[in-house]
Amino acid sequence: MLTANRLRGLFPAIPTPVKADDTIDAGAVSALFAWLNKQGIDGVVPLGGTGEYGALARAERIKMAGLSVKAMAGKGPVIAGVLDTGFHDALQAGKEFAAEGVDGLLVLTPYYTNPTQAGVRDYFLRYADASPVPILIYEIPYRTRIAIEPKILHELSRHPNIIGMKACNLDMYHFLQVVAGVDESFAVLSGEDSLFPLHLAAGATGGIVVTACLLPRAWRQIFETATAGKTAEALSLHRRLIPLMNMAFAETNPGPMKAVMDLVGVEAPRMLAPLVQPAPALVAALRAELGRQLAVSEGIG
């Protein structure tokens, strides 16, 4: 059973390679995981926003969960995203992914209905009670318009089946308040590439990092440097990645990243509607920057 103790380190957010008919490209999935496992990661998070959850057919989501479990082969936990809008659909999805062998679920805050804090609290308690595997809370208010009050997260952290969260709230004071009061059995993971070393310095145990799919060794070095207490050095390493991050998120993720993944041996540029291919000029600039960063990262370690 997955516990907070294993939520430490680098967990790339996985894009979903698809073919022209919007079905999973199993060969590209295999290539992506082979690249990541060779570089060194601690686990993976498929089927989140980076995985285009909402655009995938339900059957394809289930397939991606199973392929991820097979590709990881026990090398690290597979934590599948659950981004449904309603409780019953979300719980069904979680049960389907658990049947495929995932270790945990990353459950998004309920959105569109604009619930109260009491409603958010009850949603996660009810989900945790019913989930066959441990869950992490996914808080990303700039997408959902729902921020969870620190005191609610403190309470939820004490549920035995809620073992952590992906923190995407850009308010650092909110982050500090959350970390100050969560249970020891609960891990706070950074969910923002842009704030990763700051979150680590403030108490995060690791991160769910999008661009770690492209540069896992560089992000590993930042993690190890930050957790060794060398915050200034970690920030300096992170600063070198700012140009790449700016380009990777200049259009909606994962479009730019998918367009250049052939540089790491993964041919998977296709997007799912309503996303479209990123601008050619952006792709060209990102390709040049990634090539430069990959050359630098070869000298790491």
Helices and strands as residue ranges (DSSP letters): G 4-6, E 9-14, H 26-39, E 45-46, G 53-55, H 58-72, E 79-82, H 87-99, E 104-108, H 117-130, E 135-139, H 141-144, H 150-156, E 162-167, H 172-181, E 187-190, G 193-195, H 196-202, E 206-209, G 211-213, H 216-227, H 231-239, H 242-248, H 255-260, G 261-264, H 280-297
